[in-house]
Amino acid sequence: MTDPLPNALEQRAASERQRLHHSVSELREHLDVQKTARSYIWRISAVVGLLALAVGYGIAGAFTE
């Protein structure tokens, strides 16, 4: 007679490993900087442009007064 408990535990462990593997894969996709930057390129460009404009205006104001 075989004990069903070790078999059930092995199946549960395999299921947990698969779930963890899937979670890590999702996390890697979510933290991919290049992919995220590509999806927000226009917003990033606008913020950097406005920041450059503000810094340029501040520097120019410091030299003209």
PDB file of N, CA, C, O and CB in Angstrom:
ATOM      1  N   MET A   1       0.841  -1.167   0.000  1.00  0.00           N
ATOM      2  CA  MET A   1       0.000   0.000   0.000  1.00  0.00           C
ATOM      3  C   MET A   1       0.897   1.245   0.000  1.00  0.00           C
ATOM      4  O   MET A   1       1.813   1.356   0.815  1.00  0.00           O
ATOM      5  CB  MET A   1      -0.963  -0.010   1.220  1.00  0.00           C
ATOM      6  N   THR A   2       0.635   2.144  -0.887  1.00  0.00           N
ATOM      7  CA  THR A   2       1.441   3.362  -0.968  1.00  0.00           C
ATOM      8  C   THR A   2       0.739   4.488  -0.245  1.00  0.00           C
ATOM      9  O   THR A   2      -0.489   4.572  -0.207  1.00  0.00           O
ATOM     10  CB  THR A   2       1.713   3.751  -2.432  1.00  0.00           C
ATOM     11  N   ASP A   3       1.544   5.336   0.317  1.00  0.00           N
ATOM     12  CA  ASP A   3       1.014   6.476   1.059  1.00  0.00           C
ATOM     13  C   ASP A   3       0.738   7.620   0.086  1.00  0.00           C
ATOM     14  O   ASP A   3       1.665   8.043  -0.605  1.00  0.00           O
ATOM     15  CB  ASP A   3       2.004   6.925   2.177  1.00  0.00           C
ATOM     16  N   PRO A   4      -0.483   8.141  -0.006  1.00  0.00           N
ATOM     17  CA  PRO A   4      -0.792   9.215  -0.962  1.00  0.00           C
ATOM     18  C   PRO A   4      -0.234  10.577  -0.534  1.00  0.00           C
ATOM     19  O   PRO A   4      -0.196  11.508  -1.339  1.00  0.00           O
ATOM     20  CB  PRO A   4      -2.296   9.322  -1.142  1.00  0.00           C
ATOM     21  N   LEU A   5       0.193  10.698   0.706  1.00  0.00           N
ATOM     22  CA  LEU A   5       0.669  11.986   1.200  1.00  0.00           C
ATOM     23  C   LEU A   5       1.928  12.470   0.477  1.00  0.00           C
ATOM     24  O   LEU A   5       1.953  13.628   0.058  1.00  0.00           O
ATOM     25  CB  LEU A   5       0.941  11.893   2.683  1.00  0.00           C
ATOM     26  N   PRO A   6       2.982  11.650   0.304  1.00  0.00           N
ATOM     27  CA  PRO A   6       4.160  12.146  -0.421  1.00  0.00           C
ATOM     28  C   PRO A   6       3.830  12.570  -1.852  1.00  0.00           C
ATOM     29  O   PRO A   6       4.360  13.567  -2.341  1.00  0.00           O
ATOM     30  CB  PRO A   6       5.242  11.077  -0.445  1.00  0.00           C
ATOM     31  N   ASN A   7       2.969  11.827  -2.516  1.00  0.00           N
ATOM     32  CA  ASN A   7       2.583  12.175  -3.879  1.00  0.00           C
ATOM     33  C   ASN A   7       1.854  13.517  -3.899  1.00  0.00           C
ATOM     34  O   ASN A   7       2.105  14.346  -4.773  1.00  0.00           O
ATOM     35  CB  ASN A   7       1.696  11.073  -4.489  1.00  0.00           C
ATOM     36  N   ALA A   8       0.973  13.729  -2.961  1.00  0.00           N
ATOM     37  CA  ALA A   8       0.234  14.995  -2.887  1.00  0.00           C
ATOM     38  C   ALA A   8       1.181  16.144  -2.572  1.00  0.00           C
ATOM     39  O   ALA A   8       1.037  17.241  -3.112  1.00  0.00           O
ATOM     40  CB  ALA A   8      -0.880  14.916  -1.822  1.00  0.00           C
ATOM     41  N   LEU A   9       2.146  15.891  -1.701  1.00  0.00           N
ATOM     42  CA  LEU A   9       3.116  16.941  -1.373  1.00  0.00           C
ATOM     43  C   LEU A   9       4.002  17.283  -2.560  1.00  0.00           C
ATOM     44  O   LEU A   9       4.332  18.449  -2.776  1.00  0.00           O
ATOM     45  CB  LEU A   9       3.978  16.513  -0.197  1.00  0.00           C
ATOM     46  N   GLU A  10       4.389  16.272  -3.328  1.00  0.00           N
ATOM     47  CA  GLU A  10       5.187  16.516  -4.530  1.00  0.00           C
ATOM     48  C   GLU A  10       4.398  17.335  -5.544  1.00  0.00           C
ATOM     49  O   GLU A  10       4.939  18.247  -6.168  1.00  0.00           O
ATOM     50  CB  GLU A  10       5.637  15.189  -5.158  1.00  0.00           C
ATOM     51  N   GLN A  11       3.137  17.012  -5.705  1.00  0.00           N
ATOM     52  CA  GLN A  11       2.303  17.773  -6.642  1.00  0.00           C
ATOM     53  C   GLN A  11       2.137  19.215  -6.169  1.00  0.00           C
ATOM     54  O   GLN A  11       2.183  20.150  -6.969  1.00  0.00           O
ATOM     55  CB  GLN A  11       0.921  17.104  -6.803  1.00  0.00           C
ATOM     56  N   ARG A  12       1.946  19.383  -4.882  1.00  0.00           N
ATOM     57  CA  ARG A  12       1.795  20.732  -4.331  1.00  0.00           C
ATOM     58  C   ARG A  12       3.085  21.536  -4.499  1.00  0.00           C
ATOM     59  O   ARG A  12       3.045  22.719  -4.838  1.00  0.00           O
ATOM     60  CB  ARG A  12       1.402  20.664  -2.842  1.00  0.00           C
ATOM     61  N   ALA A  13       4.235  20.885  -4.258  1.00  0.00           N
ATOM     62  CA  ALA A  13       5.522  21.554  -4.424  1.00  0.00           C
ATOM     63  C   ALA A  13       5.739  21.946  -5.885  1.00  0.00           C
ATOM     64  O   ALA A  13       6.230  23.040  -6.166  1.00  0.00           O
ATOM     65  CB  ALA A  13       6.668  20.646  -3.939  1.00  0.00           C
ATOM     66  N   ALA A  14       5.382  21.076  -6.800  1.00  0.00           N
ATOM     67  CA  ALA A  14       5.522  21.387  -8.228  1.00  0.00           C
ATOM     68  C   ALA A  14       4.620  22.556  -8.609  1.00  0.00           C
ATOM     69  O   ALA A  14       5.012  23.424  -9.389  1.00  0.00           O
ATOM     70  CB  ALA A  14       5.186  20.151  -9.092  1.00  0.00           C
ATOM     71  N   SER A  15       3.431  22.572  -8.063  1.00  0.00           N
ATOM     72  CA  SER A  15       2.505  23.670  -8.336  1.00  0.00           C
ATOM     73  C   SER A  15       3.050  24.997  -7.792  1.00  0.00           C
ATOM     74  O   SER A  15       2.950  26.030  -8.453  1.00  0.00           O
ATOM     75  CB  SER A  15       1.124  23.368  -7.720  1.00  0.00           C
ATOM     76  N   GLU A  16       3.616  24.963  -6.603  1.00  0.00           N
ATOM     77  CA  GLU A  16       4.189  26.172  -6.008  1.00  0.00           C
ATOM     78  C   GLU A  16       5.398  26.670  -6.811  1.00  0.00           C
ATOM     79  O   GLU A  16       5.565  27.872  -7.015  1.00  0.00           O
ATOM     80  CB  GLU A  16       4.599  25.902  -4.551  1.00  0.00           C
ATOM     81  N   ARG A  17       6.237  25.728  -7.263  1.00  0.00           N
ATOM     82  CA  ARG A  17       7.396  26.118  -8.091  1.00  0.00           C
ATOM     83  C   ARG A  17       6.940  26.788  -9.381  1.00  0.00           C
ATOM     84  O   ARG A  17       7.516  27.788  -9.809  1.00  0.00           O
ATOM     85  CB  ARG A  17       8.270  24.886  -8.419  1.00  0.00           C
ATOM     86  N   GLN A  18       5.906  26.231  -9.993  1.00  0.00           N
ATOM     87  CA  GLN A  18       5.377  26.806 -11.231  1.00  0.00           C
ATOM     88  C   GLN A  18       4.806  28.200 -10.971  1.00  0.00           C
ATOM     89  O   GLN A  18       5.013  29.113 -11.770  1.00  0.00           O
ATOM     90  CB  GLN A  18       4.293  25.886 -11.837  1.00  0.00           C
ATOM     91  N   ARG A  19       4.096  28.367  -9.869  1.00  0.00           N
ATOM     92  CA  ARG A  19       3.520  29.667  -9.522  1.00  0.00           C
ATOM     93  C   ARG A  19       4.611  30.698  -9.262  1.00  0.00           C
ATOM     94  O   ARG A  19       4.506  31.841  -9.707  1.00  0.00           O
ATOM     95  CB  ARG A  19       2.616  29.541  -8.293  1.00  0.00           C
ATOM     96  N   LEU A  20       5.663  30.298  -8.542  1.00  0.00           N
ATOM     97  CA  LEU A  20       6.773  31.204  -8.280  1.00  0.00           C
ATOM     98  C   LEU A  20       7.502  31.583  -9.563  1.00  0.00           C
ATOM     99  O   LEU A  20       7.877  32.740  -9.752  1.00  0.00           O
ATOM    100  CB  LEU A  20       7.745  30.573  -7.297  1.00  0.00           C
ATOM    101  N   HIS A  21       7.701  30.613 -10.438  1.00  0.00           N
ATOM    102  CA  HIS A  21       8.354  30.879 -11.718  1.00  0.00           C
ATOM    103  C   HIS A  21       7.550  31.897 -12.528  1.00  0.00           C
ATOM    104  O   HIS A  21       8.109  32.814 -13.129  1.00  0.00           O
ATOM    105  CB  HIS A  21       8.527  29.573 -12.519  1.00  0.00           C
ATOM    106  N   HIS A  22       6.237  31.718 -12.534  1.00  0.00           N
ATOM    107  CA  HIS A  22       5.366  32.636 -13.258  1.00  0.00           C
ATOM    108  C   HIS A  22       5.419  34.045 -12.640  1.00  0.00           C
ATOM    109  O   HIS A  22       5.443  35.042 -13.361  1.00  0.00           O
ATOM    110  CB  HIS A  22       3.918  32.105 -13.262  1.00  0.00           C
ATOM    111  N   SER A  23       5.436  34.115 -11.313  1.00  0.00           N
ATOM    112  CA  SER A  23       5.500  35.413 -10.635  1.00  0.00           C
ATOM    113  C   SER A  23       6.802  36.136 -10.936  1.00  0.00           C
ATOM    114  O   SER A  23       6.804  37.349 -11.147  1.00  0.00           O
ATOM    115  CB  SER A  23       5.346  35.233  -9.132  1.00  0.00           C
ATOM    116  N   VAL A  24       7.910  35.404 -10.956  1.00  0.00           N
ATOM    117  CA  VAL A  24       9.206  36.008 -11.256  1.00  0.00           C
ATOM    118  C   VAL A  24       9.235  36.494 -12.699  1.00  0.00           C
ATOM    119  O   VAL A  24       9.775  37.564 -12.980  1.00  0.00           O
ATOM    120  CB  VAL A  24      10.349  35.002 -11.003  1.00  0.00           C
ATOM    121  N   SER A  25       8.668  35.731 -13.603  1.00  0.00           N
ATOM    122  CA  SER A  25       8.617  36.147 -15.010  1.00  0.00           C
ATOM    123  C   SER A  25       7.809  37.441 -15.170  1.00  0.00           C
ATOM    124  O   SER A  25       8.209  38.340 -15.909  1.00  0.00           O
ATOM    125  CB  SER A  25       8.003  35.026 -15.881  1.00  0.00           C
ATOM    126  N   GLU A  26       6.678  37.527 -14.477  1.00  0.00           N
ATOM    127  CA  GLU A  26       5.862  38.746 -14.539  1.00  0.00           C
ATOM    128  C   GLU A  26       6.616  39.935 -13.947  1.00  0.00           C
ATOM    129  O   GLU A  26       6.545  41.043 -14.478  1.00  0.00           O
ATOM    130  CB  GLU A  26       4.527  38.543 -13.795  1.00  0.00           C
ATOM    131  N   LEU A  27       7.328  39.711 -12.863  1.00  0.00           N
ATOM    132  CA  LEU A  27       8.088  40.782 -12.229  1.00  0.00           C
ATOM    133  C   LEU A  27       9.192  41.285 -13.142  1.00  0.00           C
ATOM    134  O   LEU A  27       9.418  42.492 -13.232  1.00  0.00           O
ATOM    135  CB  LEU A  27       8.677  40.307 -10.910  1.00  0.00           C
ATOM    136  N   ARG A  28       9.882  40.380 -13.817  1.00  0.00           N
ATOM    137  CA  ARG A  28      10.933  40.793 -14.760  1.00  0.00           C
ATOM    138  C   ARG A  28      10.354  41.636 -15.897  1.00  0.00           C
ATOM    139  O   ARG A  28      10.943  42.639 -16.299  1.00  0.00           O
ATOM    140  CB  ARG A  28      11.655  39.555 -15.336  1.00  0.00           C
ATOM    141  N   GLU A  29       9.200  41.222 -16.408  1.00  0.00           N
ATOM    142  CA  GLU A  29       8.563  42.002 -17.474  1.00  0.00           C
ATOM    143  C   GLU A  29       8.166  43.382 -16.967  1.00  0.00           C
ATOM    144  O   GLU A  29       8.322  44.378 -17.673  1.00  0.00           O
ATOM    145  CB  GLU A  29       7.329  41.266 -18.022  1.00  0.00           C
ATOM    146  N   HIS A  30       7.658  43.436 -15.754  1.00  0.00           N
ATOM    147  CA  HIS A  30       7.201  44.700 -15.183  1.00  0.00           C
ATOM    148  C   HIS A  30       8.363  45.655 -14.911  1.00  0.00           C
ATOM    149  O   HIS A  30       8.195  46.871 -15.012  1.00  0.00           O
ATOM    150  CB  HIS A  30       6.430  44.443 -13.894  1.00  0.00           C
ATOM    151  N   LEU A  31       9.529  45.128 -14.570  1.00  0.00           N
ATOM    152  CA  LEU A  31      10.679  45.951 -14.229  1.00  0.00           C
ATOM    153  C   LEU A  31      11.617  46.200 -15.407  1.00  0.00           C
ATOM    154  O   LEU A  31      12.701  46.754 -15.221  1.00  0.00           O
ATOM    155  CB  LEU A  31      11.440  45.308 -13.115  1.00  0.00           C
ATOM    156  N   ASP A  32      11.223  45.805 -16.607  1.00  0.00           N
ATOM    157  CA  ASP A  32      12.049  46.026 -17.790  1.00  0.00           C
ATOM    158  C   ASP A  32      12.056  47.515 -18.129  1.00  0.00           C
ATOM    159  O   ASP A  32      11.053  48.059 -18.592  1.00  0.00           O
ATOM    160  CB  ASP A  32      11.533  45.188 -18.994  1.00  0.00           C
ATOM    161  N   VAL A  33      13.194  48.167 -17.896  1.00  0.00           N
ATOM    162  CA  VAL A  33      13.300  49.622 -18.048  1.00  0.00           C
ATOM    163  C   VAL A  33      13.144  50.039 -19.505  1.00  0.00           C
ATOM    164  O   VAL A  33      12.449  51.013 -19.795  1.00  0.00           O
ATOM    165  CB  VAL A  33      14.643  50.118 -17.505  1.00  0.00           C
ATOM    166  N   GLN A  34      13.774  49.323 -20.420  1.00  0.00           N
ATOM    167  CA  GLN A  34      13.698  49.696 -21.835  1.00  0.00           C
ATOM    168  C   GLN A  34      12.267  49.597 -22.365  1.00  0.00           C
ATOM    169  O   GLN A  34      11.812  50.471 -23.102  1.00  0.00           O
ATOM    170  CB  GLN A  34      14.626  48.806 -22.668  1.00  0.00           C
ATOM    171  N   LYS A  35      11.577  48.555 -21.997  1.00  0.00           N
ATOM    172  CA  LYS A  35      10.186  48.379 -22.457  1.00  0.00           C
ATOM    173  C   LYS A  35       9.302  49.479 -21.889  1.00  0.00           C
ATOM    174  O   LYS A  35       8.452  50.023 -22.596  1.00  0.00           O
ATOM    175  CB  LYS A  35       9.638  46.987 -22.044  1.00  0.00           C
ATOM    176  N   THR A  36       9.497  49.809 -20.616  1.00  0.00           N
ATOM    177  CA  THR A  36       8.717  50.859 -19.981  1.00  0.00           C
ATOM    178  C   THR A  36       9.034  52.215 -20.607  1.00  0.00           C
ATOM    179  O   THR A  36       8.126  53.007 -20.859  1.00  0.00           O
ATOM    180  CB  THR A  36       8.988  50.890 -18.472  1.00  0.00           C
ATOM    181  N   ALA A  37      10.302  52.485 -20.857  1.00  0.00           N
ATOM    182  CA  ALA A  37      10.695  53.756 -21.462  1.00  0.00           C
ATOM    183  C   ALA A  37      10.097  53.905 -22.860  1.00  0.00           C
ATOM    184  O   ALA A  37       9.663  54.993 -23.239  1.00  0.00           O
ATOM    185  CB  ALA A  37      12.225  53.867 -21.526  1.00  0.00           C
ATOM    186  N   ARG A  38      10.074  52.819 -23.623  1.00  0.00           N
ATOM    187  CA  ARG A  38       9.479  52.887 -24.957  1.00  0.00           C
ATOM    188  C   ARG A  38       8.000  53.208 -24.907  1.00  0.00           C
ATOM    189  O   ARG A  38       7.491  53.928 -25.766  1.00  0.00           O
ATOM    190  CB  ARG A  38       9.689  51.584 -25.689  1.00  0.00           C
ATOM    191  N   SER A  39       7.313  52.689 -23.924  1.00  0.00           N
ATOM    192  CA  SER A  39       5.874  52.929 -23.863  1.00  0.00           C
ATOM    193  C   SER A  39       5.546  54.341 -23.378  1.00  0.00           C
ATOM    194  O   SER A  39       4.451  54.838 -23.640  1.00  0.00           O
ATOM    195  CB  SER A  39       5.218  51.907 -22.953  1.00  0.00           C
ATOM    196  N   TYR A  40       6.463  54.986 -22.684  1.00  0.00           N
ATOM    197  CA  TYR A  40       6.240  56.338 -22.169  1.00  0.00           C
ATOM    198  C   TYR A  40       7.174  57.368 -22.793  1.00  0.00           C
ATOM    199  O   TYR A  40       7.426  58.405 -22.180  1.00  0.00           O
ATOM    200  CB  TYR A  40       6.409  56.350 -20.669  1.00  0.00           C
ATOM    201  N   ILE A  41       7.694  57.120 -23.987  1.00  0.00           N
ATOM    202  CA  ILE A  41       8.720  57.979 -24.593  1.00  0.00           C
ATOM    203  C   ILE A  41       8.241  59.412 -24.774  1.00  0.00           C
ATOM    204  O   ILE A  41       9.015  60.343 -24.551  1.00  0.00           O
ATOM    205  CB  ILE A  41       9.145  57.414 -25.937  1.00  0.00           C
ATOM    206  N   TRP A  42       7.002  59.618 -25.168  1.00  0.00           N
ATOM    207  CA  TRP A  42       6.523  60.982 -25.401  1.00  0.00           C
ATOM    208  C   TRP A  42       6.366  61.739 -24.087  1.00  0.00           C
ATOM    209  O   TRP A  42       6.677  62.928 -24.021  1.00  0.00           O
ATOM    210  CB  TRP A  42       5.188  60.960 -26.157  1.00  0.00           C
ATOM    211  N   ARG A  43       5.896  61.078 -23.059  1.00  0.00           N
ATOM    212  CA  ARG A  43       5.769  61.723 -21.753  1.00  0.00           C
ATOM    213  C   ARG A  43       7.144  62.065 -21.182  1.00  0.00           C
ATOM    214  O   ARG A  43       7.353  63.151 -20.642  1.00  0.00           O
ATOM    215  CB  ARG A  43       4.999  60.817 -20.778  1.00  0.00           C
ATOM    216  N   ILE A  44       8.073  61.126 -21.311  1.00  0.00           N
ATOM    217  CA  ILE A  44       9.431  61.366 -20.818  1.00  0.00           C
ATOM    218  C   ILE A  44      10.064  62.516 -21.583  1.00  0.00           C
ATOM    219  O   ILE A  44      10.714  63.371 -20.980  1.00  0.00           O
ATOM    220  CB  ILE A  44      10.296  60.093 -20.947  1.00  0.00           C
ATOM    221  N   SER A  45       9.888  62.555 -22.886  1.00  0.00           N
ATOM    222  CA  SER A  45      10.446  63.630 -23.710  1.00  0.00           C
ATOM    223  C   SER A  45       9.865  64.985 -23.318  1.00  0.00           C
ATOM    224  O   SER A  45      10.592  65.976 -23.250  1.00  0.00           O
ATOM    225  CB  SER A  45      10.180  63.356 -25.194  1.00  0.00           C
ATOM    226  N   ALA A  46       8.570  65.033 -23.063  1.00  0.00           N
ATOM    227  CA  ALA A  46       7.930  66.288 -22.677  1.00  0.00           C
ATOM    228  C   ALA A  46       8.445  66.776 -21.327  1.00  0.00           C
ATOM    229  O   ALA A  46       8.707  67.968 -21.164  1.00  0.00           O
ATOM    230  CB  ALA A  46       6.409  66.118 -22.629  1.00  0.00           C
ATOM    231  N   VAL A  47       8.591  65.886 -20.370  1.00  0.00           N
ATOM    232  CA  VAL A  47       9.082  66.278 -19.050  1.00  0.00           C
ATOM    233  C   VAL A  47      10.523  66.760 -19.130  1.00  0.00           C
ATOM    234  O   VAL A  47      10.872  67.775 -18.528  1.00  0.00           O
ATOM    235  CB  VAL A  47       8.971  65.108 -18.066  1.00  0.00           C
ATOM    236  N   VAL A  48      11.360  66.042 -19.868  1.00  0.00           N
ATOM    237  CA  VAL A  48      12.757  66.446 -20.016  1.00  0.00           C
ATOM    238  C   VAL A  48      12.847  67.779 -20.750  1.00  0.00           C
ATOM    239  O   VAL A  48      13.671  68.621 -20.391  1.00  0.00           O
ATOM    240  CB  VAL A  48      13.559  65.364 -20.766  1.00  0.00           C
ATOM    241  N   GLY A  49      12.019  67.988 -21.769  1.00  0.00           N
ATOM    242  CA  GLY A  49      12.020  69.256 -22.487  1.00  0.00           C
ATOM    243  C   GLY A  49      11.609  70.420 -21.603  1.00  0.00           C
ATOM    244  O   GLY A  49      12.237  71.478 -21.635  1.00  0.00           O
ATOM    245  N   LEU A  50      10.560  70.233 -20.815  1.00  0.00           N
ATOM    246  CA  LEU A  50      10.130  71.299 -19.907  1.00  0.00           C
ATOM    247  C   LEU A  50      11.170  71.568 -18.823  1.00  0.00           C
ATOM    248  O   LEU A  50      11.391  72.717 -18.440  1.00  0.00           O
ATOM    249  CB  LEU A  50       8.794  70.937 -19.263  1.00  0.00           C
ATOM    250  N   LEU A  51      11.797  70.524 -18.340  1.00  0.00           N
ATOM    251  CA  LEU A  51      12.852  70.689 -17.345  1.00  0.00           C
ATOM    252  C   LEU A  51      14.041  71.446 -17.933  1.00  0.00           C
ATOM    253  O   LEU A  51      14.598  72.325 -17.276  1.00  0.00           O
ATOM    254  CB  LEU A  51      13.305  69.322 -16.813  1.00  0.00           C
ATOM    255  N   ALA A  52      14.429  71.120 -19.149  1.00  0.00           N
ATOM    256  CA  ALA A  52      15.528  71.826 -19.818  1.00  0.00           C
ATOM    257  C   ALA A  52      15.163  73.288 -20.054  1.00  0.00           C
ATOM    258  O   ALA A  52      16.009  74.168 -19.892  1.00  0.00           O
ATOM    259  CB  ALA A  52      15.877  71.143 -21.157  1.00  0.00           C
ATOM    260  N   LEU A  53      13.936  73.554 -20.429  1.00  0.00           N
ATOM    261  CA  LEU A  53      13.484  74.918 -20.641  1.00  0.00           C
ATOM    262  C   LEU A  53      13.545  75.719 -19.341  1.00  0.00           C
ATOM    263  O   LEU A  53      14.000  76.863 -19.333  1.00  0.00           O
ATOM    264  CB  LEU A  53      12.061  74.925 -21.206  1.00  0.00           C
ATOM    265  N   ALA A  54      13.091  75.125 -18.256  1.00  0.00           N
ATOM    266  CA  ALA A  54      13.112  75.810 -16.962  1.00  0.00           C
ATOM    267  C   ALA A  54      14.539  76.076 -16.495  1.00  0.00           C
ATOM    268  O   ALA A  54      14.841  77.165 -16.008  1.00  0.00           O
ATOM    269  CB  ALA A  54      12.366  74.986 -15.912  1.00  0.00           C
ATOM    270  N   VAL A  55      15.409  75.097 -16.640  1.00  0.00           N
ATOM    271  CA  VAL A  55      16.807  75.294 -16.234  1.00  0.00           C
ATOM    272  C   VAL A  55      17.468  76.341 -17.115  1.00  0.00           C
ATOM    273  O   VAL A  55      18.200  77.194 -16.613  1.00  0.00           O
ATOM    274  CB  VAL A  55      17.593  73.966 -16.305  1.00  0.00           C
ATOM    275  N   GLY A  56      17.227  76.292 -18.401  1.00  0.00           N
ATOM    276  CA  GLY A  56      17.794  77.295 -19.315  1.00  0.00           C
ATOM    277  C   GLY A  56      17.296  78.694 -18.992  1.00  0.00           C
ATOM    278  O   GLY A  56      18.069  79.651 -19.015  1.00  0.00           O
ATOM    279  N   TYR A  57      16.027  78.815 -18.694  1.00  0.00           N
ATOM    280  CA  TYR A  57      15.449  80.111 -18.331  1.00  0.00           C
ATOM    281  C   TYR A  57      16.073  80.628 -17.030  1.00  0.00           C
ATOM    282  O   TYR A  57      16.369  81.817 -16.912  1.00  0.00           O
ATOM    283  CB  TYR A  57      13.910  79.996 -18.184  1.00  0.00           C
ATOM    284  N   GLY A  58      16.270  79.744 -16.065  1.00  0.00           N
ATOM    285  CA  GLY A  58      16.893  80.133 -14.798  1.00  0.00           C
ATOM    286  C   GLY A  58      18.324  80.565 -14.956  1.00  0.00           C
ATOM    287  O   GLY A  58      18.749  81.555 -14.360  1.00  0.00           O
ATOM    288  N   ILE A  59      19.078  79.831 -15.756  1.00  0.00           N
ATOM    289  CA  ILE A  59      20.485  80.193 -15.989  1.00  0.00           C
ATOM    290  C   ILE A  59      20.565  81.509 -16.742  1.00  0.00           C
ATOM    291  O   ILE A  59      21.373  82.368 -16.389  1.00  0.00           O
ATOM    292  CB  ILE A  59      21.221  79.081 -16.777  1.00  0.00           C
ATOM    293  N   ALA A  60      19.751  81.687 -17.763  1.00  0.00           N
ATOM    294  CA  ALA A  60      19.746  82.941 -18.520  1.00  0.00           C
ATOM    295  C   ALA A  60      19.352  84.107 -17.629  1.00  0.00           C
ATOM    296  O   ALA A  60      19.919  85.192 -17.748  1.00  0.00           O
ATOM    297  CB  ALA A  60      18.791  82.847 -19.717  1.00  0.00           C
ATOM    298  N   GLY A  61      18.394  83.903 -16.742  1.00  0.00           N
ATOM    299  CA  GLY A  61      17.969  84.960 -15.814  1.00  0.00           C
ATOM    300  C   GLY A  61      19.081  85.339 -14.851  1.00  0.00           C
ATOM    301  O   GLY A  61      19.189  86.501 -14.461  1.00  0.00           O
ATOM    302  N   ALA A  62      19.908  84.378 -14.462  1.00  0.00           N
ATOM    303  CA  ALA A  62      21.004  84.672 -13.540  1.00  0.00           C
ATOM    304  C   ALA A  62      22.057  85.531 -14.200  1.00  0.00           C
ATOM    305  O   ALA A  62      22.699  86.327 -13.515  1.00  0.00           O
ATOM    306  CB  ALA A  62      21.633  83.388 -13.026  1.00  0.00           C
ATOM    307  N   PHE A  63      22.265  85.408 -15.502  1.00  0.00           N
ATOM    308  CA  PHE A  63      23.297  86.180 -16.200  1.00  0.00           C
ATOM    309  C   PHE A  63      22.800  87.509 -16.747  1.00  0.00           C
ATOM    310  O   PHE A  63      23.618  88.362 -17.091  1.00  0.00           O
ATOM    311  CB  PHE A  63      23.858  85.369 -17.323  1.00  0.00           C
ATOM    312  N   THR A  64      21.490  87.717 -16.839  1.00  0.00           N
ATOM    313  CA  THR A  64      20.986  88.959 -17.423  1.00  0.00           C
ATOM    314  C   THR A  64      20.617  89.996 -16.391  1.00  0.00           C
ATOM    315  O   THR A  64      20.378  91.145 -16.762  1.00  0.00           O
ATOM    316  CB  THR A  64      19.799  88.675 -18.275  1.00  0.00           C
ATOM    317  N   GLU A  65      20.559  89.667 -15.148  1.00  0.00           N
ATOM    318  CA  GLU A  65      20.173  90.653 -14.144  1.00  0.00           C
ATOM    319  C   GLU A  65      21.350  91.324 -13.547  1.00  0.00           C
ATOM    320  O   GLU A  65      21.196  92.186 -12.681  1.00  0.00           O
ATOM    321  CB  GLU A  65      19.367  90.027 -13.069  1.00  0.00           C
TER     322      GLU A  65
END
